[in-house]
Every structure is written in structure tokens, then in C-alpha cells.
């Protein structure tokens, strides 16, 4: 009989609905049961496309004997970390502090008052060298709860007090409400230098990326390096080195098995240092951020291969992760059913089953071109995955496609012209994609998250800007249209206009969980990017409303920066401010940039005499984490990117004219030809009117930025006004003239 999780919408929770464990979702019903029965809570946190979550579920949560122990001695609670990142971050902070590492599945034992007293990640079903088995852990904790109950409760209290002191202590001191400009400049200069030094030393010269195995595509690292390259310039030693590291990493990723050469997009991470063997799940937030990295690589280097790779990611997302309503799904699983196993009467699942190949399969499909293909992608008769990279024995005889040499080298080997070799390669990949689509697909986590969709809106808007309206699978205009549809979906389905709040999730309707700081920060970023791509002012207006609500719900007035969660949820025993730009950037890192962009757009004044509002809050957001970014700047590379906007005078490019006209679009395209100092991109036109108060767009703008009042098209042509610190150069009307000014 299904447990209580059968009534939940989360795919992850529903995956455990038929477990013999009496799971309950996070909520007062579970907490009240623990208090009434005087039992500890066993908290298990994961997500539906997590490989090791599946492993522990099959080994332990589907085991009747293990379930019996859990049901008798604990109140067992399941949490989808993607639905409740606030819960996950509290107990992940505890497990990392206790064990020195974290990950999913996250396992924690709590008092009925939700205070943790023991925790870890994955536990095997039996004792192994250096790792206790899960049943033994359960037995020891159940026994301890009876014999040493008071000690465990006291330990929970002590841990929460210690964590609270740590997160509100010297490392999180009060931010100066009026930070000293000179001291901030000095601190920023030192931190930027330290961060560059860290990445330069940690760089893997042979493979790209930073450090050894496992290797993650941490997009914020590359964001920082591209900003360094943009600010220092290609002829500067630091700038050229930063660019070398960023593009070297992206090339290494593109060659590796972490890249899905057949279907597009990137897997979550590689277990080895060469990007070869991935954990095969595909996350929406990775696709969005990595696509932006490749677009910036195209701008910085001029290499069209990076544009191709950006399309490779975005076309995959639009094709396979977009809902009919326009929002984007969360992820695809690492595991899938082994083709043919169901017909044999015993369905089997394996990691990467959808993605790996035997040489015989490739030969059968590609015929005379098979040897060319196998040579290029390192395909071997007995499989190309060494045993040391396959601890679970899932890849014997299988091949993960990895580009072993450049296309030019392969073409030379087979006496083909480069264009002919490329045609053979593209045709072969298309044939394999058609065959692969006949296999059982990985599980699709089809919930829609506000935060992740905000990141994807940014990527699609950026793609339209960099690649142009006539690019992509159906034209770059399709990318912009996809971004608009996603924004409209979020506004329609996940925004309560009467309260001005966002909701976190949508699946079979809107979820009940209200949005967190990351939902607001990532969506505001997406809306600002969408405005600068489409020049549709409704997105900027919505961003302004969301920023006000984010400030109301999450702002830390004492220290600066943003809490992850609102203060209203009593079940969150520790209110945290994220201070690490990991797989996703910290909300405060993104918010600082958003605030400073809004300041440049909507606040008159100058860097020397900033007005109260967005700019001051943005600088306080940066100051709120000064201890972190001065001591370990590599932990907050995205926040370091905000320093440019905080310390430099505002830069604007105002385009007067009709954004739909060709002459206007030609001027806008010039701005995105290469990376450089950040500029706010604004459009001024005489219409349309705001339906709410009949204000025209020009009136709305000039009421907020009077310095733009006289900017108009010259002689009926779209006109560009390039300004720095609110002082503008003579207007120009042609792309060539604008290019000379930039």
C-alpha cells in the first residue's frame, strides 16, 4: 500500500511512495508525530535524477527489514532538495561541518524539535571498510535515543547554537551602512588578484578545469575569468591568461564524455580529471549557465565553434526540456532502462544506459563511415571505460563518446577535406540520435522551478543577442521567443500578483511552497536580460516589483545580503545566507549585480554621489560578505563580478527608435560582438502606453532618468547615445560609427 508520499507532486517523493518505509513529507504532521511518539526524525534529502539516491533507495528503503527498523524507531521524512532548498541548506551545513563533506542523498537524524544530532550522506546496506552500514547506524541511534536521550537532545541544541554563532559571528559581521570607497577599492583589488592567482595555479593544463577528480563545470569560475578578460583586455597578460583558462576549460569539456555529443547538452560532472566518464544526469541549471559561458567564449575569442556549442545546448533544452506551456523542466536522470531488458521479462536499469554504445551498434548504423567515427570518438571493440572508472561494473564492452583528436586530425587520417569530414561527422551523429531515440529514455523530472527557469531565460536572451535573430535550429528569434514564453509562463502560473510573491514549483499546477531568495534573484536577472534582448519594458517593470518584494522578504538589514529563506517559516531552525557560488551562484551574488544594474537603469546621479536605493543596497550586499570574499575570493567568483559595477561609473548605451526595425537591431548587434566593460542597454521610443495608467514608454523612462529626455532618433533613423557617468558622446546612426566608439 502506498505511503503518504503518493499524495505529493514532487517526482522525487513519488519515487518513494511504494517503499515499505512509512515516509512523511516535511511538515507539521511529521513533526507532531515525532513529538507525540517521542521519536527522533530520520530525514532523507535528495532529488529525482540523483544516481546515488537511487542506489540507497534500492539497497535500503526498498528493503522490508530496514524499513521495519525505520518504522519502529523513527519518524521518516523525505525532502526534495529542489522543492525545499531552505531545508536542504540547513542540514547540509550541519553534515558538512560534522563530516567535512556533503552530497546527496543527505541523511540526518533530528530531535522532534528539528535539531540535528547525527548525519552523513550515502550509507551502504552493510558494513564496509571505513563506512558503517545503514542498519547498524539505525540500531545504534535507536539504542542511543533510549539510553542517552538527554545527551542527544543536548547535542542537537549545541550544534544549532554553534552553527548559528558561526554564521552570525566574525565571518558574518555587520556590514557598514556607508562603506568607505577607498577601502572597498583596496579590498577589491587585493581579492581580484588573489582569485586570479588561485585559478591560475589550480588550472589543469592538460585537460582544462580546476583541480582533479571529480570535476564539475562550475560556471561561476568562468564568469569571473571572462570578466577579468573583458576588463583587462586581450593584450594584457592577466586578461589573456584569464581568457586562455576559460576557453581551455570549455574546450576540454566539449571534447569529453561530459558533453552529450549525440543529443546536445552537458551532464552534471565527470568522475575523472579528463572530463571522460560522467554521472549522466542533465540539469537545467547547468545547461543555462554553461550556454552563457560558451556564448561569452564566442564573444571573447571570435571562435565560431563556441557559438556552435551554445546552440548544441540550447537546441537540446528547447527540444527535450521544454513543457508545452513554455516553462522548462528540471532535469533528466542518470539512470535508464537497459534496452531490451523489459522484453526479456526482467527490466534492468543502469547509469548511462541511454547514452553508451557498443562498437557493433555503431558499425551497424554507420556502415562504411563507422571506422572514421570510431576513430574520432575513441570507440573500442571491448569498450573504452577502464575498470577503475567503473566501480559498479556498468560499462563493460560499452563506449562513452569522447573526442580523442581534432576533426582536422581525423580528416587527415582518413584523407578527407575538412568540410567533407564535418559532413560525415554531423550525419553520423544524426543517425545515432535517431537510433538512440528508440531506446527507453531516462526519467524526466518534469517539475518546473522558478529559479532554474530564470537562469534559462537569461541564457536564451543572451543567445539572441550574441548569435543574432537568424541563428539557431529555427533562427535565433526562436531563442528569444522561448525566453518570452518561459517568462509569460512564470508570470501566469507562479506569480501571485495580489500579494506580489513568487512560488517555487509547478507540476500538475502551482505548488504550495513560496519562492526563496534564489527564485527572486535568478528570475530578476532573467527579466533584466530579457529586457535588454527584447526591449519590452514589461519585463523591466516586473523585475522592479520583484526586487522590492525580495528586499522585503529576504534582506538582512543588520549585515547586508540576503537570507535564503523568509523569516516566516518556523520549521527552519537556522536562517542562512548562502556564501558560496557553487553549482548555482549564491542568491546574494546575483542580487548584487541585479541591484547595480537597476541602479544604472533607474537611478539618476553618479558613482561619485550615488543616490539612496538600488546602488546603496547593492554595495551593502557586497560589503555583507567582505570577510568571505577577502579571505577566500575563489569561493565567491560571481560576487567578485559585481565589484566592476560597484566601483566603476555607470555606462549606458541608449538606442532611440523602434526596436523592431532593422536599423535599430543593427545598432544593438554591435554591442554584443565582443565582451567589454558592462553597459546598461536601454531603448527609448514614443510608445506603447502602459495599460495601467496610459503612460508612454518614453514618459516612464524620462520620469526616472531625466537625463535621457532629449534623446531621440535623428532624421528618422535609429540613433545610439553612448554615455559614461551620465556624460554622452555625440550620437551616431550607423553600426560602423558605433563600433568605433565602443
C-alpha positions in Angstrom: 0.0 0.0 0.0 1.5 3.4 -0.9 2.7 5.7 1.9 1.8 9.4 2.4 4.2 10.5 -0.4 1.7 9.2 -3.0 -0.2 12.4 -2.5 2.7 14.7 -3.2 3.5 16.3 -6.6 7.3 16.0 -6.4 8.7 13.3 -8.7 11.3 12.5 -6.1 8.8 12.0 -3.4 6.6 9.9 -5.6 9.5 7.7 -6.4 9.4 6.6 -2.8 5.6 6.3 -2.5 5.8 2.5 -2.7 8.6 2.0 -0.3 7.8 -0.1 2.8 9.1 2.9 4.8 6.3 5.0 6.3 7.6 8.2 4.8 6.0 11.5 5.5 6.7 14.8 3.7 8.3 17.7 5.6 5.6 19.5 7.6 3.8 19.8 10.8 2.2 16.4 10.6 5.6 14.7 10.7 6.9 17.0 13.5 3.8 16.4 15.6 4.0 12.7 15.2 7.7 12.7 16.4 6.7 14.8 19.4 3.7 12.7 20.3 5.6 9.4 19.9 8.9 10.8 21.4 10.8 9.5 18.4 13.8 11.0 16.5 13.3 12.1 12.9 15.2 10.4 10.1 15.5 13.0 7.4 16.4 11.9 3.9 17.0 14.6 1.3 17.7 14.0 -2.4 16.3 14.7 -5.9 14.7 12.6 -8.6 17.6 12.4 -11.0 20.3 11.6 -8.4 22.1 8.4 -9.1 23.3 7.6 -5.5 19.8 8.5 -4.2 18.5 5.7 -6.4 21.2 3.3 -5.1 20.4 3.9 -1.5 16.7 3.6 -2.2 17.1 0.2 -3.9 19.5 -1.0 -1.2 17.8 0.3 1.9 14.5 2.0 1.5 13.0 -0.9 -0.5 14.3 -3.5 2.0 11.5 -4.7 4.3 13.9 -5.4 7.2 15.5 -2.0 7.0 12.0 -0.4 6.7 10.9 -2.2 9.8 13.6 -0.6 11.8 12.8 2.8 10.5 9.1 2.5 11.1 9.5 1.2 14.6 12.1 3.6 15.9 11.9 6.8 13.8 9.6 9.2 12.0 10.9 9.1 8.5 10.7 12.3 6.4 11.5 12.7 2.7 12.5 16.1 1.2 13.1 17.0 -2.4 16.0 19.4 -2.2 14.8 21.2 -5.3 11.4 21.9 -3.8 12.8 22.9 -0.4 16.4 24.2 -0.8 15.9 26.0 2.5 15.6 22.7 4.4 18.5 21.2 2.4 20.9 24.0 3.1 20.4 23.9 6.8 21.1 20.2 7.2 23.8 20.2 4.5 25.6 22.9 6.5 25.4 20.6 9.5 26.6 17.5 7.7 29.5 19.4 6.1 30.5 20.8 9.4 30.4 17.4 11.0 32.0 15.3 8.3 33.9 17.7 6.1 31.9 16.7 3.0 28.4 16.7 1.7 26.3 15.4 -1.1 23.1 13.6 -1.9 21.4 11.5 -0.6 21.7 13.6 2.6 20.9 11.6 5.7 20.3 13.4 9.1 18.8 12.4 12.4 16.9 15.2 14.2 15.2 15.7 17.5 11.4 16.3 17.3 12.3 20.0 17.6 14.3 19.6 14.3 17.7 19.9 15.8 20.3 17.6 14.1 22.5 15.3 16.3 23.9 12.9 13.7 24.2 12.8 9.9 26.0 11.8 6.7 25.3 11.2 3.1 25.0 7.7 1.4 25.2 4.7 3.8 25.7 1.2 2.3 23.3 -1.7 3.2 26.0 -3.4 5.2 29.3 -2.5 7.0 32.2 -1.8 4.6 35.8 -0.9 5.4 35.7 2.7 6.7 31.9 3.0 6.2 29.3 1.7 8.6 26.2 0.0 7.2 22.8 1.7 7.3 21.0 -0.9 9.5 23.8 -0.7 12.1 23.7 3.1 12.2 19.9 2.9 12.7 20.3 0.4 15.5 22.9 2.4 17.3 20.9 5.6 17.1 17.7 3.9 18.2 19.5 2.5 21.2 21.2 5.8 21.9 17.8 7.6 21.8 16.5 5.4 24.6 19.7 5.2 26.8 21.2 8.6 26.1 18.2 10.7 25.1 19.1 13.8 27.1 22.7 13.8 25.7 21.4 13.6 22.1 18.9 16.4 22.7 21.6 18.5 24.2 23.9 17.7 21.3 21.2 18.9 18.9 20.9 22.2 20.9 24.7 22.6 21.0 25.0 22.0 17.2 22.4 24.6 16.3 23.9 27.1 18.7 27.4 26.5 17.3 26.2 26.8 13.7 24.2 30.0 14.5 27.2 31.5 16.1 29.4 30.6 13.2 27.1 32.1 10.6 26.5 35.2 12.6 30.0 35.6 14.1 33.1 37.4 12.8 32.8 35.9 9.4 29.3 37.5 9.0 29.8 40.7 10.8 27.6 43.7 10.4 28.1 45.5 7.0 28.9 49.1 7.2 25.8 51.0 6.0 28.1 53.6 4.3 31.1 51.6 3.1 34.3 53.6 2.6 35.0 53.9 -1.1 38.8 53.9 -0.8 38.8 50.8 1.5 36.4 49.0 -0.8 38.7 49.7 -3.9 41.7 48.4 -2.0 40.0 45.3 -0.7 38.5 44.6 -4.2 41.9 44.9 -5.9 43.5 42.5 -3.5 40.6 40.0 -3.7 40.6 40.1 -7.5 44.4 39.5 -7.6 44.1 36.6 -5.1 41.3 35.0 -7.1 43.2 35.2 -10.3 46.3 33.7 -8.6 44.1 30.8 -7.3 42.6 29.9 -10.6 45.9 30.3 -12.5 47.6 27.9 -10.1 44.7 25.4 -9.9 44.2 25.2 -13.7 44.6 21.7 -15.2 46.9 22.5 -18.2 46.3 19.1 -19.8 42.5 18.9 -19.5 41.1 22.3 -18.6 39.2 22.9 -15.5 40.5 23.3 -12.0 41.8 20.6 -9.7 41.5 16.9 -10.1 38.7 14.3 -10.0 35.8 14.6 -9.7 35.5 17.6 -12.0 32.5 19.9 -12.1 31.6 22.5 -14.7 31.4 25.4 -12.1 30.1 28.1 -14.4 30.8 31.0 -11.9 34.5 30.4 -12.2 34.3 31.0 -15.9 32.0 34.0 -15.4 34.8 35.6 -13.3 37.6 34.8 -15.8 35.6 36.2 -18.7 35.0 39.4 -16.7 38.8 39.6 -16.0 39.5 39.2 -19.7 36.9 41.8 -20.6 38.3 44.4 -18.2 42.0 43.8 -18.6 41.8 43.4 -22.4 43.4 40.7 -24.7 46.8 42.4 -24.8 47.2 42.5 -21.0 49.0 39.5 -19.5 46.3 38.9 -16.9 43.5 39.3 -19.3 45.0 37.0 -21.9 45.7 34.4 -19.3 42.2 34.5 -17.9 40.8 34.0 -21.4 43.2 31.1 -22.0 42.0 29.3 -18.9 38.3 29.9 -19.6 38.4 28.8 -23.2 40.7 25.9 -22.4 38.2 24.6 -19.9 35.3 24.9 -22.3 37.3 23.1 -25.0 38.1 20.3 -22.6 34.5 19.9 -21.5 33.4 19.9 -25.2 35.8 17.1 -26.1 34.9 15.0 -23.1 32.2 12.4 -22.3 30.6 15.0 -20.0 29.3 16.5 -23.3 26.5 14.6 -25.0 27.9 14.6 -28.5 24.8 12.9 -29.9 21.9 14.8 -28.3 23.4 18.0 -27.1 23.9 19.5 -23.6 26.2 18.5 -20.7 26.0 16.0 -17.9 26.3 17.0 -14.3 30.0 16.2 -13.7 32.8 13.8 -14.5 34.2 11.3 -12.1 37.7 11.6 -13.5 40.0 14.6 -14.2 39.8 14.4 -18.0 36.0 15.0 -18.3 35.6 11.5 -19.7 33.2 9.5 -17.5 30.3 11.5 -16.3 27.5 11.0 -13.9 24.9 11.2 -16.6 22.1 13.3 -15.2 21.4 16.5 -17.1 20.3 19.5 -15.0 18.6 22.6 -16.4 20.6 24.9 -14.3 23.8 23.5 -15.8 22.6 23.9 -19.4 21.6 27.5 -18.8 24.9 28.6 -17.2 27.2 26.6 -19.5 25.4 28.0 -22.5 26.2 31.5 -21.3 29.9 30.5 -20.8 30.1 29.3 -24.4 28.4 32.5 -25.7 30.9 34.6 -23.8 33.7 32.5 -25.2 32.4 33.2 -28.7 32.4 37.0 -27.9 35.8 36.9 -26.3 37.6 34.7 -28.9 35.6 35.1 -32.1 35.8 31.3 -32.5 32.6 30.1 -34.1 32.9 26.7 -32.6 31.8 28.2 -29.3 28.7 29.5 -31.0 28.0 26.0 -32.3 28.3 24.6 -28.8 26.0 27.2 -27.3 23.4 26.2 -30.0 24.1 22.5 -29.2 23.0 23.1 -25.6 20.0 25.4 -26.2 18.6 23.3 -29.0 18.7 20.3 -26.7 16.9 22.3 -24.0 14.2 23.7 -26.3 13.7 20.2 -27.8 13.7 18.0 -24.8 13.2 20.0 -21.6 10.5 22.5 -22.7 7.0 21.9 -21.5 4.1 22.5 -23.9 3.1 25.5 -21.8 6.6 27.1 -22.2 8.3 26.5 -18.9 11.4 24.3 -18.7 11.6 21.0 -16.8 14.2 20.5 -14.1 16.4 17.5 -15.2 16.9 14.2 -16.9 18.0 11.2 -14.9 21.4 9.5 -15.0 19.8 6.0 -15.0 17.5 4.5 -17.5 16.1 1.1 -18.5 18.5 -1.1 -20.4 17.2 -1.5 -23.9 15.6 -4.9 -24.5 15.6 -5.9 -20.8 11.8 -5.4 -20.4 11.1 -7.7 -23.3 13.1 -10.4 -21.6 10.8 -10.2 -18.6 13.3 -8.5 -16.2 13.6 -4.8 -16.7 17.0 -3.5 -15.6 18.2 0.0 -15.0 21.8 1.2 -15.3 23.5 4.5 -15.2 24.2 5.9 -18.6 22.3 3.1 -20.4 20.7 5.6 -22.7 24.0 7.2 -23.7 26.6 4.5 -24.1 27.4 2.4 -27.2 28.9 -0.8 -28.3 31.1 -0.7 -31.4 28.9 -3.2 -33.1 25.9 -0.8 -32.8 27.9 2.0 -34.4 29.2 -0.2 -37.2 25.6 -1.5 -37.9 24.3 2.1 -38.2 27.1 3.9 -39.9 28.4 1.3 -42.2 31.4 2.5 -44.3 31.8 5.6 -42.2 31.9 3.7 -38.9 35.7 3.5 -38.7 36.0 7.2 -39.2 33.5 7.9 -36.4 35.0 5.3 -34.0 38.5 6.7 -34.6 37.3 10.3 -33.9 35.4 9.3 -30.7 37.7 6.7 -29.2 35.3 3.8 -29.7 36.9 0.4 -29.0 35.8 -3.2 -29.6 35.8 -4.1 -25.9 34.7 -0.8 -24.6 36.7 2.3 -23.7 36.0 2.7 -20.0 38.7 1.4 -17.7 37.7 -0.7 -14.7 39.0 1.9 -12.3 36.4 4.4 -13.7 33.6 1.9 -13.5 33.4 0.7 -9.8 29.8 -0.6 -10.3 30.6 -2.6 -13.4 28.1 -0.8 -15.6 30.2 -0.2 -18.7 32.0 -3.4 -19.7 32.0 -3.6 -23.5 30.5 -0.1 -23.7 31.8 3.1 -25.1 31.3 6.7 -23.9 31.9 9.0 -26.9 34.8 11.3 -26.3 36.6 13.3 -28.9 40.1 11.8 -29.0 41.5 14.2 -31.6 40.5 17.3 -33.5 38.4 17.0 -36.6 41.3 18.2 -38.8 43.5 15.4 -37.5 40.8 12.8 -38.1 40.1 14.2 -41.6 43.8 13.9 -42.4 44.0 10.4 -41.1 41.2 9.4 -43.5 42.3 11.6 -46.4 39.2 13.8 -46.3 38.8 17.5 -46.8 37.7 19.3 -43.6 34.3 20.1 -44.9 33.7 16.6 -46.1 34.9 15.2 -42.7 32.5 17.6 -40.9 29.6 16.4 -43.1 30.4 12.7 -42.3 30.5 13.5 -38.6 27.3 15.5 -38.5 25.4 12.9 -40.5 26.7 10.1 -38.2 25.6 11.9 -35.1 22.2 12.4 -36.6 21.9 8.7 -37.4 23.0 7.7 -33.9 20.5 10.2 -32.4 17.7 8.6 -34.4 18.7 5.2 -33.1 19.1 6.4 -29.5 15.6 7.8 -29.5 14.3 4.3 -29.9 15.8 3.4 -26.5 13.9 3.9 -23.2 14.6 7.5 -22.3 15.9 8.5 -18.8 13.3 9.6 -16.3 12.3 13.2 -16.8 11.9 15.4 -13.7 9.0 17.4 -15.1 8.6 19.9 -12.3 9.2 23.5 -13.2 11.3 25.6 -10.9 11.2 29.3 -10.9 14.9 29.8 -10.2 16.1 27.4 -12.9 13.8 29.0 -15.4 15.2 32.4 -14.6 18.6 31.1 -15.4 17.4 29.7 -18.7 15.6 32.9 -19.7 19.0 34.6 -19.2 20.7 32.1 -21.5 18.1 32.3 -24.2 18.1 36.1 -24.2 21.9 36.1 -24.3 21.9 33.7 -27.3 19.6 36.0 -29.2 21.9 38.9 -28.5 25.2 37.1 -29.5 24.0 34.8 -32.2 21.5 37.2 -33.9 17.9 36.8 -34.9 18.7 34.5 -37.8 20.6 31.8 -35.9 19.9 28.5 -34.1 17.8 25.5 -35.1 14.9 27.6 -36.3 16.6 31.0 -36.0 17.9 33.0 -33.0 14.5 34.5 -32.9 13.3 31.1 -31.6 15.5 31.5 -28.6 14.0 34.9 -27.8 10.5 33.6 -28.3 11.3 30.7 -26.0 12.6 33.1 -23.3 9.4 35.2 -23.6 7.2 32.1 -23.4 9.0 31.0 -20.3 8.7 34.4 -18.7 5.0 34.5 -19.5 4.5 31.1 -18.0 6.2 32.1 -14.8 4.1 35.3 -14.6 0.9 33.4 -15.3 1.5 30.3 -13.2 4.0 31.1 -10.4 3.3 34.7 -9.6 0.6 35.8 -7.2 0.0 39.4 -8.4 -2.3 40.2 -5.5 0.5 39.5 -3.0 3.4 40.3 -5.3 5.1 36.9 -4.4 6.6 34.1 -6.4 6.0 30.4 -5.9 8.8 27.9 -6.1 7.4 25.0 -8.2 4.8 23.9 -10.8 3.8 20.4 -11.5 0.2 19.5 -12.1 -0.5 23.0 -11.0 1.2 25.5 -8.8 2.9 24.1 -5.7 2.3 25.5 -2.2 5.9 26.4 -1.4 6.6 30.1 -1.8 9.7 31.3 -3.5 13.1 31.6 -2.0 15.8 34.2 -2.4 17.3 32.3 -5.4 13.9 32.3 -7.2 13.7 36.0 -7.0 17.4 36.7 -7.8 17.6 34.4 -10.8 14.3 35.5 -12.2 15.1 39.2 -11.8 18.4 38.6 -13.6 16.5 36.8 -16.4 14.0 39.6 -16.7 16.7 42.2 -17.0 18.5 40.2 -19.6 15.2 39.6 -21.4 14.5 43.4 -21.4 17.9 44.1 -22.9 17.3 41.5 -25.6 13.7 42.4 -26.5 13.4 46.0 -25.2 9.9 45.0 -24.0 9.5 47.2 -20.9 7.0 44.9 -19.2 9.9 42.7 -18.1 11.8 45.5 -16.6 8.7 46.7 -14.7 8.1 43.2 -13.4 11.8 43.0 -12.3 11.3 46.2 -10.3 8.3 44.8 -8.5 10.1 41.5 -7.7 13.2 43.3 -6.4 11.0 45.3 -4.0 9.4 42.0 -2.7 12.8 40.3 -2.5 14.1 43.2 -0.3 11.0 42.9 1.9 11.2 39.1 2.4 14.9 38.3 2.5 17.1 41.3 3.1 19.5 41.1 6.1 19.3 44.7 7.5 21.9 44.1 10.1 24.7 42.6 7.9 23.7 43.2 4.3 23.0 40.5 1.7 20.0 38.2 1.6 18.8 35.2 3.6 18.0 32.1 1.7 14.5 31.9 3.2 11.9 34.2 4.6 11.6 34.6 8.4 8.0 33.3 8.5 8.8 29.5 8.4 9.2 28.3 12.0 10.4 24.9 10.7 13.7 26.4 9.5 15.9 26.2 12.7 18.8 28.2 11.1 18.3 31.1 8.7 21.3 31.1 6.4 22.8 33.5 3.9 24.4 31.5 1.1 28.1 32.5 0.8 29.4 30.1 -1.9 29.0 30.2 -5.7 28.7 26.5 -6.4 26.7 24.6 -9.0 24.4 27.6 -8.9 25.5 31.1 -7.8 24.6 32.3 -4.3 21.4 34.5 -4.3 23.3 37.5 -2.9 25.9 37.3 -5.6 23.3 37.5 -8.4 21.2 40.1 -6.4 24.2 42.4 -6.0 24.6 42.5 -9.8 20.9 42.9 -10.3 20.7 45.9 -7.9 23.6 47.7 -9.5 22.1 47.1 -13.0 18.8 48.5 -11.7 20.6 51.5 -10.2 22.3 52.3 -13.6 18.9 52.0 -15.3 16.7 53.8 -12.9 18.6 56.0 -10.5 19.9 59.4 -11.5 23.2 60.5 -10.1 26.8 59.2 -10.5 29.2 56.8 -9.0 30.8 59.6 -7.0 27.5 60.7 -5.5 25.2 57.6 -5.5 21.6 58.2 -4.6 19.9 56.1 -2.0 18.3 52.9 -3.2 19.5 50.2 -5.5 23.1 51.3 -5.7 23.5 51.6 -1.9 21.8 48.3 -1.4 24.0 46.6 -4.0 27.1 47.9 -2.4 25.9 46.8 1.1 25.2 43.4 -0.4 28.8 43.1 -1.5 30.1 44.5 1.9 27.9 42.0 3.7 30.2 39.2 2.5 33.5 41.1 2.6 35.2 38.7 5.1 34.4 35.8 2.8 35.5 37.3 -0.5 38.7 38.8 1.0 39.7 35.6 2.8 38.6 33.1 0.1 37.7 35.1 -3.0 37.6 31.9 -5.1 34.5 30.8 -3.1 32.5 33.8 -4.5 33.6 34.4 -8.1 30.2 35.6 -9.2 30.1 38.1 -6.4 33.5 39.4 -7.5 31.9 40.2 -10.8 29.7 42.7 -9.0 32.7 44.8 -8.0 33.0 46.2 -11.5 29.5 47.7 -11.3 30.0 48.8 -7.7 33.3 50.7 -8.3 33.1 51.9 -11.9 31.0 54.8 -13.2 27.7 53.7 -14.8 27.9 53.0 -18.5 24.9 53.3 -20.8 24.0 52.7 -24.4 20.7 54.3 -25.2 19.1 53.4 -28.5 16.3 55.7 -29.7 14.0 54.3 -32.3 11.8 51.3 -33.0 13.3 48.0 -31.5 11.6 46.0 -34.3 13.2 48.0 -37.1 16.3 46.7 -38.9 18.4 49.8 -38.3 17.7 49.6 -34.5 18.6 45.9 -34.4 21.8 46.5 -36.4 23.0 49.0 -33.7 22.1 46.7 -30.9 24.0 43.8 -32.5 27.2 45.8 -32.4 27.1 45.9 -28.6 27.3 42.1 -28.5 30.1 41.4 -30.9 32.7 41.2 -28.2 33.0 41.3 -24.5 34.0 44.5 -22.7 33.0 46.7 -19.7 29.4 46.2 -18.7 27.0 48.6 -20.2 23.3 49.0 -19.5 21.4 48.8 -22.8 18.2 50.9 -22.9 15.6 51.7 -25.6 13.7 54.9 -26.0 10.6 55.1 -28.1 7.4 57.1 -28.1 5.1 54.2 -27.5 3.5 52.0 -26.5 1.4 53.0 -23.5 1.3 51.3 -20.1 -2.2 49.8 -19.9 -2.4 50.6 -16.2 -2.0 54.4 -16.4 -1.7 55.3 -20.1 1.9 56.4 -19.6 4.0 56.1 -22.7 7.3 54.2 -22.5 9.3 57.4 -23.1 7.4 59.2 -20.3 8.0 56.3 -18.0 11.7 56.4 -18.7 12.3 60.1 -18.6 10.4 60.4 -15.3 13.0 58.1 -13.8 16.0 59.2 -15.9 15.5 62.9 -16.8 19.0 62.9 -18.4 17.6 60.8 -21.3 14.7 63.2 -22.1 16.3 64.8 -25.2 17.5 61.5 -26.7 15.6 61.0 -29.9 16.1 59.4 -33.4 17.9 61.7 -35.7 16.4 62.3 -39.2 14.1 59.3 -38.7 16.9 56.8 -38.1 17.7 54.7 -35.1 20.3 56.6 -33.1 22.8 55.4 -30.4 23.8 57.5 -27.4 26.9 56.2 -25.7 27.3 57.5 -22.2 29.6 57.1 -19.2 28.8 58.6 -15.8 25.8 60.3 -17.4 28.1 62.2 -19.9 27.3 61.2 -23.5 29.2 61.3 -26.7 27.8 62.7 -29.9 25.0 60.4 -31.2 25.6 58.1 -34.1 23.3 56.3 -36.5 25.4 53.6 -38.2 26.9 50.3 -36.9 30.3 51.4 -38.2 30.2 54.7 -36.2 29.1 52.9 -33.1 31.8 50.2 -33.5 34.4 53.0 -33.5 33.1 54.4 -30.2 32.9 51.1 -28.3 
